Amino acid sequence: MPRSSRSPGDPGALLEDVAHNPRPRRIAQRGRNTSRMAEDTSSNMTWFTCFACSLKTQAQQFLFNTHRCKLLCQKLMEKTGILLLCAFGFWMVSIHLPSKMKVWQDDSINGPLQSLRLYQEKVRHHSGEIQDLRGSMNLLIAKLQEMEAMSDEQKMAQKIMKMIHGDYIEKPDFALKSTGASIDFEHTSATYNHEKAHSYWNWIQLWNYAQPPDVILEPNVTPGNCWAFEGDRGQVTIQLAQKVYLSNLTLQHIPKTISLSGSLDTAPKDLVIYGMEGSPKEEVFLGAFQFQPENIIQMFPLQNQPALAFGAVKVKISSNWGNSAFTCLYRVRVHGSVAPPREQPHQNPYPERD
C-alpha cells in the first residue's frame, strides 16, 4: 500500500505511523515510564524533603527546648543557691543571735531588773518598819486609853510610884559614898554572917557574899543589896564627907511586893539618931523615931537646936518588925547644910529613947 503524502506534523499521520510502526510505541511507553519514574522520584523527593524539614523542625524545637531547659536549670540553680545562702545565713543567725540576745538582756534588762529588786527590798524593809511603828502606836494608844480609864486614886498612886522610882527627895545627901562619906567600923555592929552567904570548895571558904555596911551609902536599892546585922539590935556610924548642920535623916527599904520572902519583918522599927562631935566623939541626941516599912521612904526631922555642925551620925536600932535572926538596912541619907541655918523654934514630937 502506498504511503500517503502527509506532512510530518499532521496528527493523523502520526497516529497512523504509530499504529503501523511498533517502535514509536515503545519509545512512547518508555517516555511514560520515565515520566512516571520522574513523578515517583519527585514525589519521593518531596516526601524526603518534608521529612527532612520535619526532622529539622523537631531538631530545632528540641534544641530550643534544650536551651529553655538549660536556662530553666540555670535559673533554678541560681534560686537554689540563693535559698542555700539564706538557709546558711539563718543558721548562723540562729546560732549567734541567742548569745547576742543574752548580752543585750544583761545590758538592757538585768540592770532595770536589779534596780527593781532593790526597790522591792527597800519597800519590804520600810513596810516592816511601818508595821512595827503601827504596833508601837497601837500599844501606846492602848496605854493612853488605860490611863484615861484610871480613877483619880490610881493616877495619884501611879504618880507616887514614879516619884519613888525617880528618887523625888530633892535634898543633898551628905552620907553618899560617892561624895566621900564612909563607915566608922569601930562604932558599927558586926555584919551578919549566914551560911547561905558563903561560898565553899572542899570545906574551904572561898568567898563571903554578905554585903558590907557601906552598901547603905549607895543609891542601888534592890532586893538583897542591903547590910544585915545579927538580931534586932544594932547600930551604924556614918562618917560624913564634911561637917554639916543636920536637919533631916531619910531611911529607905524595899516594898513588900518585890520582897523575896513576901514580908518586911527584917525592916528596922524603932531607932534613935545621934550626932557625933569632938574627940573622943561625944553623942548628941537628935531624935527617936519609928520606921513604917509600908511607906518605903521616910524622912525624919532632927532636933538640932541650937544648930550644931557634926562630922558623923550614929543610927541606933533597938527593934525590927519581927525577924529575930537579923535586921536589914537598905539606904540611909543625911540632909542638912554647910552654912548654919537661921534659928527657928523647933518642937520635937517624939520622946527620947535609949
HELIX and SHEET records of a PDB file:
HELIX    1   1 PRO A   11  HIS A   20  1                                  10    
HELIX    2   2 PRO A   22  SER A  108  1                                  87    
HELIX    3   3 ASN A  110  ALA A  149  1                                  40    
HELIX    4   4 ASP A  152  HIS A  165  1                                  14    
HELIX    5   5 LYS A  177  THR A  179  5                                   3    
HELIX    6   6 PHE A  185  HIS A  187  5                                   3    
HELIX    7   7 GLU A  195  ALA A  197  5                                   3    
HELIX    8   8 PRO A  213  LEU A  217  5                                   5    
HELIX    9   9 LYS A  256  ILE A  258  5                                   3    
HELIX   10  10 PRO A  293  ASN A  295  5                                   3    
SHEET    1   A 3 SER A 182  ILE A 183  0                                        
SHEET    2   A 3 GLY A 234  GLN A 252 -1                                        
SHEET    3   A 3 ILE A 297  PRO A 301 -1                                        
SHEET    1   B 5 SER A 182  ILE A 183  0                                        
SHEET    2   B 5 GLY A 234  GLN A 252 -1                                        
SHEET    3   B 5 ALA A 309  ILE A 317 -1                                        
SHEET    4   B 5 ASP A 270  GLU A 277 -1                                        
SHEET    5   B 5 GLU A 282  GLN A 290 -1                                        
SHEET    1   C 3 SER A 182  ILE A 183  0                                        
SHEET    2   C 3 GLY A 234  GLN A 252 -1                                        
SHEET    3   C 3 ARG A 331  SER A 337 -1                                        
SHEET    1   D 2 HIS A 198  TRP A 201  0                                        
SHEET    2   D 2 ILE A 204  ASN A 208 -1                                        
SHEET    1   E 2 TRP A 227  GLU A 230  0                                        
SHEET    2   E 2 PHE A 326  LEU A 329 -1                                        
END                                                                             
